[in-house]
């Protein structure tokens, strides 16, 4: 099942980023879910890090 959004904890796990850096990146791409502090659109996150949605989907499934 394809996911539409990604949680901040998943970003930290997959990317190995600190909480501070993760939230800074999330604020940069925050247009889709302005009311949610913990989620961003998966498509926007993939675009931001320069990879495909499928790659991010695989990374999530590997870590879960």
N, C-alpha and C positions, 0 to 999 in steps of 0.2 A: 504494500500500500504506500502510495506516495504521500509525503507529508508536505504541508504548505508553509509551516513555520518552524522555527528552531528556537529552543530555550537557551538562555544564557549559560546554564550549567553544561549543556551539551557542547556549546562553543568552546568553553574553557577546557573540557575534556579532550575534544577532537584536536583543537589547535595548540593546546598547551600554553594558552595565554593566561595572564593574571586577570583577576576580577576587574581591576582598574582599566586595563587595556581593553578587555572585552566590552565593558560598558561604554568606553570612549568610541569604539567601533560601532556599537549598537546605536548610540546617539547620532552618529554620522548617517546611518541608513534608516532612521526611525520613521519615515513618512507613512509607512503602511499601518503600523499599530501605535499610534501616538498615545493611546491610553494604557498600553501594556508596557511595563518596564522590563519584563522578563523575556519577551518574545520579539523576534524579527521575522520577516518573510524569508523563507529559505532561498527563493530565487534571488532576492536582493543581496543576501549574504554571499551566495555563490558568485554573483557578479562582482561584489566588492573584493573578494579574495582572488578573483580571476580564474575561476574554475567552473565546471558544469554542475548543474543541479544533481545529476546522477552520481557524480563523484561524492558530493556531500551526503546524499542519501546512503551510499555504500558505507561511508565513514560512520554515520550514525548507527547503522545496523551492526557494524562490526563492534562498536563500543557498547551496545546494549545487550 
